[in-house]
């Protein structure tokens, strides 16, 4: 049989009699993912050197490496001719093991309660050889006893009073522990090797326990110290037992002995089966306990380090210093476990990889997990001064309380990403409809496009969102509000685009009909009206073609506006058609169109109303001068329309209608610029103030954030204006700053 693993030196005794803990190797064993969260059962064998400790542990390895059926029928002992492997061992008189070794591969056993337990085997340096000091022997013995759940005290022939005296340190320590948590240790197994009196006390536990009862019997004639020692041994361990082991046979004295079963006596084999089963069966396996609670593998790692520090100090450890080290290690582990539980649960619920959630839920979750962490800490049966424990608990409370903002900010970042994802989904849904074309649809179509896009956006937002059934989600409401603001801009853009197309088509219609006025021979009124009807039909078809969705509605305000505008133009054209100045009309209209702001520019920019009016008046002046055949460059345009002149009055009316249409488009563009600027302000202000959970330090800080955000909003607004000119009176700008001020004050 081949056992997996090997013996690992975890504690080394140096030549200067100092002790070194091999933390790297110990961590590999105790902190492995396989067992670090499992309770441990640590079986250690300690005693005089050359007592067969490693030899015995290797049979334990065989037992633990065998399947349950082999353990049951005893075949786990192996083949007759199979050499014994595992921990290093050899016969003879020289010491083989130094320091403390641990088997590299833990064994996981499911005990009768159904719980999994990690079984660890420890081999220790033999005591009282020619190179070890008394302190070396005491330290190794003490470490193995403190760390084990089953300490096998390996003795030869019988139990001597000195053997009991070696337990004095632990009984005194056990008395300190008992005052607070009950018994300090679990199992103390006196293993008497080479028992020579089976007729008096039979081999195994039956005879061993009877023998032990006699050895630990308290007699009145005994000195008080011996009586107290016996009482404390019983009081320090949950179970004190004894096993009488026969001699393995003369075969083991052969220098070539390799541990083959065939060379071991039958009585020894049977005793091995009984002993291994009594220690490792699922019903009898003893877990390591401290304060009455199971010790996990990762916790044992901490106790190992803590005990090593006191045994490596310049002073000889006392029960009090051991108790203090145990207390401090337990306190630290309780702190770390509570903190680890908090971090794990908070990380799973609202860490970087977790879904976002409403910010108020992060606060509630933090409070619940903080309370749970405190409960985990308090559930530990901690040793030591109550004031020290309370101080450590307060330290835990402060640290975890300070973590709240960290998790709030992580969640806020994820929420912002979810909101941006929703906005991107909304914009993507709009882009899918427009296909790169200018947004121009019926108002009802835009409502439906927006509704569908909102549904897509909210779905995208909710894909990585966790929220309780029926709980209000302020972040989702915020996204919905942002999308409504975007819809406002879309609606204004759609109005602007529809109106721009109307003006373009009306202009095309008007210029075409003017050319018809100038035809020779002159068109009759009937023919001119026929041309109008055909041009009107083409205009309406053109309008329909510029829409990105076919019109399925009986009523269309924009189409009606186009038709009414063309009918008004036709009435003006009828007057031009009978005028004697048709050519001058055509030239004047061309000059006006070339001088006024083009529609393509108006789609990119908006103007202050006074600037648009100024552009209109300059263009109208140039057109009027052209009409009168005046080539003088008169920048002042002091000549006004002669309203008593029928033709000039008509020309003025045409320009006025055109200006009013342009003014409507410009007003819509200004509204869109204002809405876009307000959104830019709001986003910047929210980013600066960390949304609702921002704990602002003063009104000065809030005002500073407002001013910084307002600068961003104004830049966005002026970025839409063709000329960045300041005007004393600007209703759009005033309205924008008022809205920003209100948002700042309300927040």
C-alpha positions in Angstrom: 0.0 0.0 0.0 1.4 3.4 -1.0 0.3 6.4 1.1 0.0 9.8 -0.6 2.1 12.5 0.8 5.2 12.8 3.0 6.3 14.0 6.4 6.9 17.8 6.5 9.2 19.4 9.0 7.0 22.2 10.4 9.0 23.0 13.6 12.8 22.8 13.6 15.1 22.9 16.7 18.3 24.8 15.7 21.7 24.1 17.2 21.3 27.1 19.5 18.1 25.5 20.8 15.8 28.1 19.2 12.7 27.0 17.4 11.8 27.8 13.8 8.3 27.5 12.3 8.2 26.5 8.7 5.3 28.8 7.9 5.5 28.2 4.1 5.0 24.4 4.4 2.6 24.7 7.3 0.4 27.1 5.3 0.4 24.7 2.3 -1.2 22.1 4.6 -3.5 24.0 6.9 -4.5 26.8 4.5 -5.3 24.6 1.5 -8.7 25.2 -0.1 -9.5 21.5 0.5 -9.5 21.8 4.4 -9.0 25.4 5.6 -12.7 25.8 6.5 -13.0 22.3 8.0 -12.7 21.5 11.7 -9.6 19.5 12.5 -8.7 16.4 14.5 -5.0 16.5 15.3 -3.4 13.2 16.4 0.0 13.6 17.9 2.4 11.0 19.4 4.9 12.3 22.0 7.2 10.7 24.4 10.8 9.4 25.0 13.1 9.0 22.0 13.4 5.6 20.4 9.9 4.7 21.6 8.5 3.7 18.2 6.4 6.8 17.7 7.0 7.2 14.0 6.6 3.4 13.6 3.1 3.7 15.1 2.1 6.7 13.1 2.9 4.9 9.8 0.4 2.2 10.7 -2.1 5.1 11.4 -1.3 6.3 7.8 -2.2 2.9 6.5 -5.5 2.9 8.3 -6.5 6.3 7.1 -5.4 5.6 3.5 -7.5 2.4 3.3 -11.1 2.2 2.2 -13.8 1.8 4.8 -14.2 -1.9 4.0 -10.5 -2.6 4.7 -10.8 -0.7 8.0 -13.8 -2.8 8.9 -12.3 -6.2 8.2 -8.8 -5.4 9.4 -7.1 -5.9 6.0 -5.8 -2.3 6.2 -2.7 -3.6 7.9 -1.4 -4.5 4.4 0.3 -7.4 2.7 2.5 -9.7 4.8 5.6 -8.8 2.9 4.9 -5.0 2.4 7.5 -2.7 4.0 6.3 0.1 6.3 6.5 3.6 4.7 5.5 7.1 5.7 7.2 9.1 8.4 10.9 8.4 8.5 11.7 5.6 11.0 14.4 3.1 11.8 15.3 0.7 14.5 18.3 1.1 16.8 19.3 3.4 19.6 19.9 6.7 17.8 17.3 9.5 17.5 15.5 9.7 14.1 12.9 12.4 14.4 13.7 16.0 15.3 11.3 18.9 16.0 7.8 18.4 14.8 6.7 16.8 11.6 3.2 16.8 10.0 1.9 14.6 7.3 1.5 16.7 4.1 -1.8 15.2 3.1 -4.8 15.6 5.5 -7.4 12.9 5.6 -11.0 14.0 5.4 -13.4 11.8 7.4 -17.1 12.2 7.7 -18.0 11.6 11.4 -21.2 10.2 12.7 -22.9 13.6 12.8 -22.4 13.9 9.1 -19.8 16.7 9.4 -16.5 16.5 7.6 -13.3 16.6 9.7 -9.7 17.0 8.4 -7.5 14.6 10.2 -3.8 15.6 10.7 -1.0 13.4 12.0 1.9 14.9 13.9 5.2 13.2 14.7 7.4 14.7 17.4 11.0 14.6 18.5 11.7 12.1 21.2 12.4 13.5 24.6 15.4 13.1 26.9 18.0 12.1 24.3 21.7 13.0 24.7 21.5 16.2 22.6 18.3 17.8 23.8 18.0 20.2 26.7 15.1 19.9 29.2 13.6 23.0 27.6 13.8 21.4 24.2 11.9 18.4 25.4 9.4 20.4 27.3 8.8 22.8 24.4 8.1 20.0 21.8 5.9 18.1 24.3 4.0 21.3 25.2 3.5 22.3 21.5 2.2 18.9 20.5 -0.2 18.8 23.5 -1.5 22.3 23.0 -2.1 21.8 19.3 -3.5 18.2 19.3 -7.0 17.0 19.9 -5.7 13.5 20.7 -2.3 13.5 22.5 -0.8 10.0 22.6 1.6 9.9 25.4 4.0 7.1 24.3 5.6 5.4 27.4 7.6 2.2 27.8 6.6 -0.5 30.2 4.5 1.5 32.7 3.4 5.0 33.9 5.9 6.5 36.3 5.4 9.4 38.6 7.8 11.5 36.5 5.6 10.9 33.5 2.7 12.4 35.3 4.8 15.3 36.5 5.5 16.2 32.8 1.8 17.1 32.5 2.0 19.7 35.3 2.3 22.6 32.9 -0.9 21.6 31.1 -2.9 20.8 34.2 -2.1 24.3 35.5 -3.0 25.8 32.2 -6.1 23.6 32.1 -7.2 25.0 35.5 -7.0 28.6 34.0 -9.1 27.5 31.0 -11.6 25.6 33.0 -12.5 28.7 35.0 -13.7 30.3 31.7 -14.6 27.6 29.1 -14.6 24.2 30.6 -11.8 21.6 30.0 -8.8 22.8 27.9 -8.0 19.6 26.1 -9.8 16.7 24.5 -8.1 13.3 24.6 -5.0 12.2 26.5 -4.1 8.6 25.6 -1.5 6.9 27.7 0.0 4.3 25.3 2.1 1.8 27.3 4.5 0.0 24.9 5.8 -3.5 25.4 3.4 -4.2 28.2 4.7 -7.3 30.1 1.8 -8.1 32.5 -1.2 -9.1 30.4 -2.3 -11.6 33.1 -2.7 -8.6 35.5 -4.1 -6.1 33.1 -5.0 -7.4 29.6 -3.9 -5.7 26.4 -5.9 -2.9 24.9 -8.2 -0.3 26.5 -10.0 -2.6 28.9 -6.9 -3.5 30.7 -5.3 -0.1 30.1 -8.2 1.9 31.6 -8.2 -0.4 34.7 -4.5 0.1 35.0 -4.8 3.9 34.6 -7.6 4.0 37.2 -5.2 2.5 39.6 -2.3 4.9 38.7 -4.5 8.0 39.0 -6.2 6.9 42.2 -5.9 9.5 45.0 -4.9 8.2 48.4 -4.9 10.1 51.6 -1.2 9.2 52.3 -0.2 10.8 49.0 1.4 14.3 49.2 -1.0 17.1 48.4 0.8 18.0 45.2 0.4 14.5 43.8 -3.3 14.5 44.7 -3.8 17.8 43.0 -1.9 16.7 39.9 -4.2 13.7 39.5 -7.3 15.8 40.0 -6.1 18.3 37.5 -5.2 15.7 34.9 -8.8 14.5 35.0 -10.1 18.0 35.0 -8.0 19.2 32.1 -8.9 16.6 29.5 -12.4 15.6 28.2 -11.2 12.0 28.1 -8.2 10.4 29.7 -7.6 6.8 28.7 -4.9 4.2 28.5 -4.0 1.5 26.0 -1.7 -1.4 26.9 0.4 -2.4 23.8 2.2 -5.7 23.6 5.7 -6.1 22.3 5.8 -6.3 18.5 8.0 -9.4 18.6 11.6 -10.3 18.2 11.6 -9.6 14.5 11.7 -5.9 15.1 15.1 -6.2 16.7 16.7 -7.4 13.5 18.7 -4.5 11.9 17.2 -5.3 8.5 13.6 -5.0 9.8 11.5 -3.0 7.4 8.1 -3.1 9.1 6.7 -6.1 7.3 3.6 -7.5 8.9 5.0 -11.0 8.6 7.7 -10.1 11.1 5.3 -8.6 13.7 3.6 -10.6 16.4 -0.1 -11.4 16.2 -0.9 -9.8 19.5 0.7 -6.5 18.4 -1.3 -6.7 15.1 -4.6 -7.1 16.9 -3.8 -4.3 19.3 -3.0 -2.0 16.3 -6.4 -2.7 14.9 -8.1 -1.9 18.1 -6.1 1.2 18.8 -6.5 2.7 15.3 -10.2 2.1 15.2 -10.7 3.6 18.7 -8.9 6.8 17.6 -10.1 7.3 14.0 -13.5 5.7 13.6 -16.3 8.1 12.7 -17.9 7.5 16.1 -14.8 8.1 18.3 -12.7 10.7 16.3 -12.1 13.7 18.6 -12.1 17.2 17.0 -9.8 19.9 18.3 -11.8 22.3 20.5 -11.0 25.6 22.1 -13.6 27.2 24.3 -15.9 24.3 23.5 -15.9 25.2 19.8 -14.3 23.3 17.0 -11.1 24.7 15.6 -10.9 25.1 11.9 -7.7 24.3 9.9 -7.0 28.0 9.2 -7.5 28.8 12.9 -5.0 26.0 13.9 -2.5 27.8 11.6 -2.9 31.0 13.7 -2.6 29.1 17.0 0.6 27.4 15.7 2.2 30.8 15.1 1.0 32.2 18.4 2.3 29.4 20.5 5.7 29.4 18.6 6.2 33.1 19.5 5.9 32.4 23.3 8.0 29.3 23.3 10.7 31.2 21.3 10.9 34.0 23.8 13.7 34.5 26.3 11.4 33.6 29.3 10.2 30.1 30.1 6.4 29.9 29.2 4.1 29.6 32.1 0.4 28.6 32.2 -0.5 32.3 32.3 1.6 33.2 29.3 0.2 30.2 27.3 -3.3 31.2 28.4 -2.7 34.8 27.3 -1.3 33.6 23.9 -4.4 31.4 23.4 -6.6 34.3 24.4 -5.0 36.7 22.0 -4.9 34.3 19.1 -8.6 33.4 19.7 -9.4 37.1 19.8 -7.6 37.8 16.6 -9.2 34.9 14.8 -12.7 35.9 16.0 -12.0 39.4 14.7 -10.7 38.0 11.3 -13.5 35.5 11.0 -16.1 38.2 11.6 -14.4 40.6 9.2 -13.9 37.9 6.7 -17.6 36.9 6.9 -18.6 40.6 6.5 -16.3 41.0 3.5 -17.4 37.8 1.8 -21.1 38.5 2.2 -20.8 42.2 1.3 -18.6 41.2 -1.7 -21.1 38.6 -2.9 -24.1 40.9 -2.5 -22.6 44.3 -3.7 -19.0 43.8 -4.6 -17.5 44.6 -8.0 -18.9 41.4 -9.6 -22.3 41.6 -8.0 -25.4 43.3 -9.5 -26.0 46.9 -8.6 -28.9 47.7 -6.2 -30.7 50.7 -4.9 -28.3 52.7 -2.7 -30.6 52.5 0.3 -30.4 48.7 0.1 -26.6 48.9 0.4 -27.0 50.9 3.6 -29.5 48.3 4.9 -27.3 45.4 3.8 -24.2 47.0 5.5 -26.2 47.3 8.8 -27.3 43.7 8.6 -23.9 42.3 7.8 -22.3 44.5 10.5 -24.8 43.1 13.0 -24.1 39.6 11.7 -20.3 40.1 12.0 -20.7 41.3 15.6 -22.9 38.3 16.3 -20.2 36.0 14.9 -17.6 37.7 17.1 -19.8 37.5 20.2 -20.7 33.8 19.5 -17.1 32.8 20.0 -16.3 31.7 23.6 -13.4 34.1 23.9 -10.9 33.9 26.7 -9.4 36.6 28.8 -10.4 40.0 30.2 -13.9 41.1 29.2 -12.7 44.7 28.7 -10.0 43.6 26.2 -12.7 41.6 24.3 -15.1 44.6 24.2 -12.2 46.9 23.0 -11.6 44.4 20.1 -15.3 44.3 19.3 -15.4 48.1 19.1 -12.3 48.0 16.8 -14.2 45.6 14.6 -17.3 47.8 14.6 -15.3 50.9 13.7 -13.4 49.2 10.9 -16.6 47.7 9.3 -18.5 50.9 9.7 -15.8 52.8 7.8 -16.2 50.3 5.0 -19.8 51.5 4.3 -18.8 54.3 2.0 -16.5 52.0 0.0 -19.4 49.7 -0.8 -21.7 52.6 -1.5 -19.2 54.0 -4.0 -18.7 50.6 -5.6 -22.4 50.3 -6.0 -22.8 53.8 -7.3 -20.1 53.1 -9.9 -22.0 50.0 -11.0 -25.3 51.8 -11.0 -23.8 54.6 -13.1 -22.6 52.0 -15.6 -26.0 50.4 -15.6 -27.6 53.8 -16.3 -25.1 54.5 -19.1 -25.8 51.1 -20.5 -29.5 51.9 -20.4 -28.9 55.3 -22.1 -26.8 53.7 -24.8 -29.5 51.1 -25.4 -32.0 53.9 -25.7 -29.9 55.8 -28.2 -29.2 52.5 -30.0 -32.9 51.9 -30.4 -33.4 55.4 -31.8 -30.5 54.9 -34.2 -32.0 51.6 -35.4 -35.1 53.5 -36.5 -33.3 56.6 -38.0 -30.6 54.5 -39.8 -28.4 57.5 -40.0 -31.1 59.8 -41.5 -32.4 63.0 -40.1 -35.1 62.5 -37.5 -38.3 63.5 -39.1 -41.5 61.6 -38.1 -45.1 62.2 -37.2 -45.4 63.2 -33.5 -47.3 60.0 -32.7 -44.5 57.9 -34.3 -42.0 59.7 -32.1 -44.0 58.8 -29.0 -44.0 55.1 -30.0 -40.3 55.2 -30.9 -39.5 56.7 -27.5 -41.8 54.2 -25.7 -40.1 51.2 -27.3 -36.6 52.7 -26.7 -37.4 53.3 -23.0 -38.5 49.7 -22.7 -35.2 48.5 -24.2 -33.2 50.9 -22.0 -34.9 49.8 -18.8 -34.4 46.2 -19.7 -30.7 46.8 -20.3 -30.5 48.7 -17.0 -32.2 45.8 -15.1 -30.0 43.0 -16.6 -27.5 43.3 -13.8 -29.7 44.8 -11.2 -30.9 43.3 -7.9 -34.0 44.7 -6.3 -36.7 43.3 -4.0 -40.2 42.7 -5.3 -42.2 45.8 -5.1 -39.3 48.0 -3.9 -39.0 51.5 -5.3 -35.9 51.9 -7.4 -34.8 55.6 -7.3 -32.0 54.9 -9.8 -34.4 53.4 -12.3 -36.6 56.4 -11.8 -33.6 58.6 -12.4 -32.8 56.8 -15.6 -36.5 57.1 -16.7 -36.3 60.8 -15.9 -33.1 61.2 -18.0 -34.7 59.4 -20.9 -37.7 61.8 -20.7 -35.3 64.7 -20.9 -33.7 63.0 -23.9 -37.2 62.6 -25.4 -37.8 66.4 -24.9 -34.7 67.1 -27.0 -35.8 64.5 -29.6 -39.2 66.1 -29.7 -37.8 69.5 -30.2 -35.3 68.2 -32.8 -38.2 66.5 -34.6 -40.2 69.7 -34.7 -37.1 71.6 -35.9 -36.5 69.1 -38.6 -40.1 68.9 -39.8 -40.3 72.7 -39.9 -37.0 72.9 -41.7 -38.2 70.5 -44.4 -41.4 72.5 -44.7 -39.4 75.7 -45.3 -37.1 74.0 -47.8 -40.0 72.5 -49.7 -41.9 75.8 -49.6 -38.9 77.6 -50.9 -38.4 75.0 -53.7 -42.1 75.4 -54.6 -42.0 79.2 -54.6 -38.9 79.4 -56.8 -40.3 76.9 -59.2 -43.6 78.9 -59.5 -41.7 82.2 -59.9 -40.0 80.7 -63.0 -43.5 79.8 -64.2 -44.5 83.4 -63.8 -41.6 84.5 -66.1 -42.5 82.0 -68.9 -43.2 83.4 -72.3 -45.8 83.4 -73.5 -47.5 84.2 -70.2 -49.4 81.4 -68.6 -53.1 81.9 -68.3 -54.6 81.9 -64.8 -56.0 78.4 -65.4 -52.6 77.1 -66.6 -50.8 78.8 -63.8 -53.2 77.2 -61.3 -52.7 73.8 -62.9 -48.9 74.2 -62.4 -49.6 75.0 -58.8 -51.6 71.8 -58.3 -48.8 69.7 -59.8 -46.1 71.5 -57.7 -48.3 71.1 -54.6 -48.6 67.4 -55.2 -44.8 67.1 -55.7 -44.3 69.1 -52.5 -46.5 66.8 -50.5 -44.8 63.7 -52.0 -41.4 65.2 -51.2 -42.4 65.8 -47.6 -43.6 62.2 -47.3 -40.3 60.9 -48.7 -38.3 62.9 -46.2 -40.0 61.2 -43.4 -38.1 58.1 -42.0 -41.4 56.3 -41.4 -44.5 56.2 -43.6 -47.4 58.3 -42.4 -50.3 56.1 -41.3 -52.2 58.9 -39.5 -55.2 60.8 -41.0 -54.1 64.0 -39.2 -50.6 65.4 -39.6 -50.1 68.9 -38.2 -46.8 69.4 -40.1 -48.2 68.2 -43.4 -51.2 70.5 -42.9 -48.8 73.4 -42.1 -46.9 72.7 -45.4 -50.1 72.7 -47.4 -51.4 75.9 -45.8 -48.1 77.6 -46.3 -48.0 76.7 -50.0 -51.6 77.9 -50.5 -50.6 81.3 -48.9 -47.6 81.4 -51.2 -49.8 80.6 -54.2 -52.0 83.6 -53.4 -48.9 85.7 -53.4 -47.6 84.1 -56.6 -50.9 84.9 -58.3 -50.2 88.6 -57.6 -46.6 88.2 -59.0 -48.0 86.5 -62.1 -50.0 89.6 -63.0 -47.3 92.0 -62.0 -45.1 93.8 -64.6 -42.0 93.3 -62.4 -41.7 89.5 -62.4 -38.0 89.6 -63.1 -37.3 92.0 -60.3 -39.3 89.7 -57.9 -37.2 86.7 -58.9 -33.9 88.6 -58.4 -35.0 90.0 -55.1 -36.0 86.5 -53.8 -32.7 85.0 -54.9 -30.7 87.8 -53.1 -32.8 87.3 -49.9 -32.2 83.5 -50.0 -28.5 84.0 -50.4 -28.2 86.5 -47.6 -30.3 84.9 -45.0 -29.0 82.0 -42.7 -29.3 78.8 -44.6 -31.4 75.9 -43.3 -28.5 73.6 -43.1 -26.7 76.0 -40.8 -29.9 76.2 -38.6 -29.7 72.5 -38.1 -26.3 72.9 -36.6 -26.8 76.1 -34.7 -29.4 78.4 -33.2 -29.2 82.2 -32.9 -30.2 84.7 -30.3 -33.6 86.0 -31.7 -32.1 89.5 -32.1 -29.3 88.1 -34.2 -31.7 86.2 -36.5 -33.8 89.4 -36.8 -30.7 91.4 -37.7 -29.8 88.8 -40.4 -33.3 88.9 -41.7 -33.3 92.8 -41.9 -29.9 92.8 -43.7 -31.1 90.2 -46.2 -34.4 92.0 -46.8 -32.5 95.3 -47.3 -30.2 93.7 -50.0 -33.2 92.2 -51.7 -35.1 95.5 -51.7 -32.2 97.4 -53.2 -31.9 94.7 -55.8 -35.6 95.0 -56.6 -35.2 98.7 -57.2 -32.2 98.2 -59.4 -30.1 100.0 -56.9 -26.5 98.6 -57.0 -25.2 100.9 -54.3 -23.8 99.0 -51.3 -25.9 100.6 -48.6 -25.0 98.8 -45.4 -27.3 101.0 -43.3 -30.3 99.9 -45.4 -32.1 103.1 -44.5 -34.6 102.6 -47.3 -37.8 100.9 -46.1 -40.6 99.2 -48.0 -43.1 101.5 -49.7 -46.3 99.9 -48.4 -48.3 102.0 -50.8 -46.5 100.3 -53.6 -48.5 97.1 -54.3 -45.4 95.1 -55.5 -43.2 96.2 -52.6 -45.9 95.5 -50.1 -46.2 92.0 -51.6 -42.4 91.5 -51.5 -42.4 92.6 -47.8 -45.2 90.1 -47.1 -43.2 87.3 -48.6 -40.1 88.1 -46.6 -42.1 88.4 -43.4 -43.6 85.0 -43.9 -40.2 83.5 -44.5 -38.8 85.2 -41.4 -41.6 84.0 -39.2 -41.0 80.4 -40.4 -37.3 80.8 -39.7 -38.0 82.3 -36.3 -40.1 79.3 -35.4 -37.3 76.9 -36.3 -34.8 79.0 -34.4 -37.0 79.1 -31.3 -37.3 75.3 -31.3 -33.5 75.0 -31.8 -32.9 77.3 -28.8 -35.3 75.2 -26.7 -33.3 72.1 -27.7 -30.0 73.8 -26.9 -31.4 74.8 -23.5 -32.6 71.3 -22.7 -29.2 69.8 -23.7 -27.4 72.3 -21.6 -29.5 71.6 -18.6 -28.8 67.9 -18.9 -25.1 68.6 -19.1 -25.4 70.7 -15.9 -27.3 68.1 -14.1 -24.9 65.3 -15.0 -21.9 67.3 -13.9 -23.5 68.4 -10.6 -24.6 64.8 -9.8 -21.2 63.5 -10.5 -19.6 66.1 -8.2 -22.0 65.6 -5.4 -22.0 61.8 -5.5 -25.8 61.7 -6.0 -28.1 61.4 -3.0 -25.6 59.8 -0.6 -23.3 62.8 -0.8 -22.5 64.2 2.6 -21.6 67.7 1.7 -19.4 69.5 4.1 -20.8 73.0 3.8 -23.0 75.3 1.6 -19.8 76.7 0.2 -18.9 73.3 -1.1 -22.3 72.9 -2.6 -22.2 76.3 -4.2 -18.8 75.5 -5.7 -20.1 72.3 -7.3 -23.1 74.3 -8.6 -20.9 76.9 -10.2 -18.6 74.3 -11.7 -21.6 72.4 -13.2 -23.2 75.6 -14.4 -20.0 76.4 -16.4 -20.4 73.1 -18.1 -24.0 73.7 -18.9 -23.3 77.2 -20.3 -20.5 75.9 -22.4 -23.0 73.3 -23.8 -25.6 76.0 -24.5 -23.2 78.4 -26.2 -21.8 75.5 -28.2 -25.1 75.4 -29.9 -25.2 79.1 -30.7 -23.8 80.2 -34.0 -22.4 83.4 -32.4 -21.2 83.3 -28.8 -22.4 86.9 -28.4 -23.6 88.0 -25.0 -27.0 89.8 -24.9 -28.4 91.8 -22.0 -31.7 90.1 -22.5 -31.7 86.4 -23.4 -34.9 84.5 -22.2 -33.4 81.1 -23.1 -30.2 81.7 -21.1 -32.2 83.1 -18.1 -34.5 80.1 -18.1 -31.5 77.7 -18.2 -29.7 79.4 -15.3 -33.0 79.5 -13.3 -33.6 75.7 -13.8 -30.0 75.0 -12.8 -30.3 77.1 -9.7 -33.6 75.4 -8.7 -32.0 71.9 -9.2 -29.1 72.9 -7.0 -31.3 74.3 -4.2 -33.7 71.3 -4.3 -30.9 68.8 -4.1 
